[in-house]
């Protein structure tokens, strides 16, 4: 056995029951996402005092939602696109007067309000090379005919 970051428990019949992650890591459109990384990028904005990022399940997909305290301006997503890849930019931004906290002073994620989703809202997709590799399987330099280390094609997909 090795540490994966997954929390499990052993049932009486010997089966393992998945309980979640030890850390905040989530999977969004096939990418492993650490919400803390997005929060740190949001906190670099000069007018954002506090930030929390959570993954919410909408239908059969997960989307990132950012909760902000402060006035990030008209388009906080544009600010994030300057420093983060597209899959780390939240699909929704909710501005609050203060982030809800538990009696212990920690962020109360259950008390965060639901964002308003719009049908025309942009949901970033996985890059085209990632969608192709899922359909056709991993690629290697031998299958593309390019010499090792000189290929311009993206890396093979990471198994989910």
N, C-alpha and C positions, 0 to 999 in steps of 0.2 A: 504494500500500500504506500501511497505517497500523498502529500497534501495538495489538494486541488482547489481549495477555497470553498468547496461545497459543504453544506451542513446536512448530515443524514443521521438517522437513528436506526438501530437494528430492531426489527420486530420479533415477536416470539417465535415465528416460523423461520427466522433467519434472513428474511428479505430486508433490504435496505429501503427506507422511506426518505425521499428527498425533502428537506425542510427549507432550503434556500441557500443563500450565499453568506459566508462569514463577513465578506466585505460588501461594498455597495455595487459591485460590478454587475452589469446587465448586458443582455444581447439585444441589439437593435439592428434589424435587417442584416443579420449575419455577422455584424461587427461587435466585438467586445468593447463595451463603453464603461468608463469609470465616471459617474456623475460628478465626482469631486474635481475632475479635470475641467469640466465645463464650468463648474462653480468658480474655480480659480480664475478662469478666463473672464467670466462676467465681473468678478471683483476687481479686475484691472481697469474696468470702465470707470472714469473719474466721477460719475454721478450715481453709481450703484453702491449702496452702503452694505447691503446684505443680499445673499443669493442662495437659493436652494434649487437643485435640479433633481427631478424624479422621473422614472419611467412609468408611464401609465398604459395599461392594456386597453386598446380601442379595437373592438372586434377581435380579429385574429392576429393583430400586429401590436407592437409596442412603440410608443412615441415618447420622446423626451419633452418634458414641460419644465420651463424655468419660472421660478417665483422670485420676484425682485422687490427690494425695498429701495426706493429712490426714484429718480427720473432718468431712465436710460435714453430718452429721446424718442424719435419716431421709429427707428428701426434697429433694435438691439441685435437682430440677426446679422445685419450688415457688419456691425462691429466684430461679431464672433467669426464671420467668414474670413476676416483678415488674418486670423491666427489659428483657426481650427479647420479640420476637414469637414466636408458637407454633412457626413453622418453624425457629427458631434453637435451640430447646430440644432437646438430645440425646435419642435414644430409649433409650439405655443409659448407665449410669454404672458405672465400674469403679474401685474404690479399691485403690491399690497402696502398698507401703511406700516405693517410690522409682520414678521414671520411668527406664526403661532408656536408657542413653546409649552412643554410639559411643566409640571410643578418643579421638576429638577433643573429646568432651564435648557433642556435639549429641544431640538426641533421636533414639533409634533406633526409628523408627516400625514397622519390620518385626519388632521384638522385643516389641511390645505384644501382650498376650494377647487372644484372641478373647473377646468378651462372651458371656454366656449369654442367648440370646433366648428369650422365653416367648411362647406362642401368644396369651395374653390381654393382651400388652403394648400400651400405647397408642402408636400411631404417628400423630402429628399429620397432618391432611390439609390440603391447600390450602384457603383460605377459599372459601365457596360462590360468591362473585362471581368468583373466579378459575376455578373448575371450569366455571361457566356460560359464561364468555367463551371458553374453549377450545372448547366445543361449538359455539357460535353465531358465533364470530369476534369481532373487536374491535367495541366499541360506540362510538358518537359521541353528542354531545349532540343532534344532529339526529334520530337514530333513536330516542332516548328522549323527545323532545319537550320537553326542558328547556332553559332559556336558558343560554347560555354562562356558566360560573363559578358557577352556582347549583345545579348538579346534586348530588344526594346519593348518586348511584351511584358505585362505585369506579372507578378508572382502568381503561382497557383493558389487556388482558394484554400483557406484554412478549414479543415473539417469542423462541422458544427457539433 
